[in-house]
């Protein structure tokens, strides 16, 4: 069961990083290339940032729980 939790944590962590990269326009189309894409990123960037931070906090809590369990 611990491996399943760890795998889920890794998936959540990777997804959170991806959302933050999208929100800050590190990945994806460059700004100004496609107005529809720019509008959708403008609309969703706040949600991406919040979900990315929440996901990273969940990963941090899971890692802390694993460390405490080992002590």
N, C-alpha and C positions, 0 to 999 in steps of 0.2 A: 504494500500500500504506500510505503514511503516513496518508491520509485514513481508511482503514478502522480503523487503530489509534486515531486520534483520535476517531472516532465511537464505538468501543467504550469508550474511556476516558470519554467524556461519558456514555454509558449507565450504566456502572458507577458513576460519580460521582453521578448523579441517583438511582440505585437505593440507593446507600449513604446518601445524605441522607434518602431516604424511610424507610429502615429505622430510622435514628436518630430521626426524628420520631415514628414509631410506637412505638419502645421507650420514649421519654420522654413519651408520651401528649400530644404537641402536636397531632397529627391523630388522627382516629378518634372513637369515641364517648366522651363524658365518663365519668369513673370513677363507678361506682355505678348507671349506667343499665341495664346488661345484665350479669348475673352470669356468663353464659357467655363473653361477650367479655372481661370483666375477668380471668377465669381463663385464657383463652388468651393474653392479653397478658402476664399474670404468668408463665406458663409459657415463652413465647417471647422475652421481653424481653432476657434475657441473650444469647441467640443473635443477636437483632437488633442489639444493641450491638456485639458482637464482629464480626459481618459488616460492619456499617457502618464501623467503624474500619478494618478490613482493606481494605475497598473504597476508603476515602479515602487510605489509605497507598499503595495501588496507583496511584491517580490521581496522587498526589504524585510517585511514582517515574517514572511515564510523562511527566509534565510536566518533571521534572528531566532525563530522557533526551532529550527534545525540545530543551531548552535547551542541553544539552551538545553535542548534534549540530550545533546552529547555530553554536557557538563555534569 
